[in-house]
Amino acid sequence: MLFKLAWTHTPEARDETIKKFMETGGMPPEGVELISRYHNVDGTGGFAILESTSAAALADYALDWNGLIKIEITAIMDDETITTVLPKHFS
């Protein structure tokens, strides 16, 4: 299943967040595949597209950054998937 993990951080946490990202690469744990990641040009956050079947692995990833950044994880789907659902509601 695909997920969007969006994050923001306060100006006070910026330097510590960047330092941790530079040290670790911000890579997710086993059980979560990083599809792509994007950063806001103003340095306030960004989002990543992830694939996983494990809620525990997603929680593990989020908890690694808890306290530094605000994280919101949203289940998402691509065009191919949504087009299998839409005909049931709009025929």
VOKOL-815473 format. One record per residue (C-alpha): residue number from 0; residue in one letter; chain; x, y, z. Coordinates in Angstrom, 2 decimals, padded with zeros to 5 digits. Layout:
<sites>
{site NUM, "A", "A", {X, Y, Z}} ...
</sites>
This chain:
<sites>
{site 0, "M", "A", {000.00, 000.00, 000.00}} {site 1, "L", "A", {001.19, 003.53, -000.75}} {site 2, "F", "A", {001.48, 006.28, 001.85}} {site 3, "K", "A", {002.37, 009.95, 001.88}} {site 4, "L", "A", {004.46, 010.92, 004.88}} {site 5, "A", "A", {004.44, 014.71, 005.21}} {site 6, "W", "A", {006.58, 016.52, 007.75}} {site 7, "T", "A", {007.10, 020.00, 009.08}} {site 8, "H", "A", {009.38, 021.33, 011.77}} {site 9, "T", "A", {009.71, 024.50, 013.74}} {site 10, "P", "A", {012.58, 026.90, 013.08}} {site 11, "E", "A", {013.95, 025.88, 016.49}} {site 12, "A", "A", {014.20, 022.20, 015.44}} {site 13, "R", "A", {015.56, 022.91, 011.94}} {site 14, "D", "A", {019.28, 022.54, 012.65}} {site 15, "E", "A", {018.90, 019.35, 014.70}} {site 16, "T", "A", {016.58, 017.85, 012.07}} {site 17, "I", "A", {019.00, 018.64, 009.24}} {site 18, "K", "A", {021.93, 017.23, 011.23}} {site 19, "K", "A", {020.07, 013.96, 011.85}} {site 20, "F", "A", {019.07, 013.74, 008.18}} {site 21, "M", "A", {022.67, 014.31, 007.06}} {site 22, "E", "A", {023.95, 011.63, 009.47}} {site 23, "T", "A", {021.34, 008.96, 008.69}} {site 24, "G", "A", {020.08, 009.78, 005.20}} {site 25, "G", "A", {016.58, 009.63, 006.65}} {site 26, "M", "A", {016.07, 006.14, 005.26}} {site 27, "P", "A", {013.08, 004.12, 006.44}} {site 28, "P", "A", {013.40, 000.84, 008.35}} {site 29, "E", "A", {013.00, -002.62, 006.90}} {site 30, "G", "A", {009.41, -003.13, 005.81}} {site 31, "V", "A", {009.06, 000.37, 004.34}} {site 32, "E", "A", {010.22, 001.23, 000.82}} {site 33, "L", "A", {011.04, 004.85, 000.02}} {site 34, "I", "A", {009.58, 005.57, -003.45}} {site 35, "S", "A", {010.46, 009.28, -003.58}} {site 36, "R", "A", {011.09, 012.21, -001.27}} {site 37, "Y", "A", {010.67, 015.96, -001.78}} {site 38, "H", "A", {011.76, 018.92, 000.33}} {site 39, "N", "A", {010.09, 022.33, 000.57}} {site 40, "V", "A", {012.38, 024.98, -000.92}} {site 41, "D", "A", {011.85, 027.17, 002.14}} {site 42, "G", "A", {013.28, 024.44, 004.41}} {site 43, "T", "A", {010.14, 024.02, 006.52}} {site 44, "G", "A", {009.45, 020.36, 005.69}} {site 45, "G", "A", {008.48, 018.14, 002.81}} {site 46, "F", "A", {006.94, 014.79, 002.00}} {site 47, "A", "A", {007.86, 011.26, 000.98}} {site 48, "I", "A", {005.99, 008.58, -000.90}} {site 49, "L", "A", {006.38, 005.22, 000.82}} {site 50, "E", "A", {005.20, 001.68, 000.19}} {site 51, "S", "A", {004.52, -000.74, 003.03}} {site 52, "T", "A", {002.22, -003.45, 004.27}} {site 53, "S", "A", {003.30, -002.94, 007.88}} {site 54, "A", "A", {001.74, -000.37, 010.18}} {site 55, "A", "A", {004.41, -001.25, 012.75}} {site 56, "A", "A", {007.22, -000.40, 010.32}} {site 57, "L", "A", {005.56, 002.93, 009.49}} {site 58, "A", "A", {005.20, 003.70, 013.19}} {site 59, "D", "A", {008.86, 002.78, 013.73}} {site 60, "Y", "A", {009.90, 005.24, 011.03}} {site 61, "A", "A", {007.71, 008.02, 012.44}} {site 62, "L", "A", {008.93, 007.42, 016.00}} {site 63, "D", "A", {012.55, 007.77, 014.86}} {site 64, "W", "A", {011.77, 011.43, 014.15}} {site 65, "N", "A", {009.18, 012.10, 016.86}} {site 66, "G", "A", {010.07, 015.17, 018.86}} {site 67, "L", "A", {011.89, 016.84, 015.97}} {site 68, "I", "A", {009.19, 017.06, 013.34}} {site 69, "K", "A", {005.43, 016.87, 013.03}} {site 70, "I", "A", {004.50, 013.87, 010.86}} {site 71, "E", "A", {001.25, 013.07, 009.09}} {site 72, "I", "A", {000.90, 009.71, 007.32}} {site 73, "T", "A", {-001.89, 009.35, 004.77}} {site 74, "A", "A", {-002.83, 006.26, 002.74}} {site 75, "I", "A", {-002.85, 007.18, -000.97}} {site 76, "M", "A", {-003.49, 005.48, -004.30}} {site 77, "D", "A", {-002.36, 006.04, -007.86}} {site 78, "D", "A", {-004.54, 006.71, -010.92}} {site 79, "E", "A", {-004.58, 003.06, -011.91}} {site 80, "T", "A", {-005.99, 002.01, -008.53}} {site 81, "I", "A", {-008.59, 004.78, -008.22}} {site 82, "T", "A", {-009.93, 004.04, -011.71}} {site 83, "T", "A", {-010.94, 000.58, -010.49}} {site 84, "V", "A", {-013.07, 002.19, -007.74}} {site 85, "L", "A", {-014.63, 005.15, -009.57}} {site 86, "P", "A", {-016.93, 003.21, -011.94}} {site 87, "K", "A", {-018.77, 001.74, -008.94}} {site 88, "H", "A", {-019.75, 005.27, -007.86}} {site 89, "F", "A", {-020.07, 007.14, -011.17}} {site 90, "S", "A", {-021.75, 005.05, -013.84}} 
</sites>
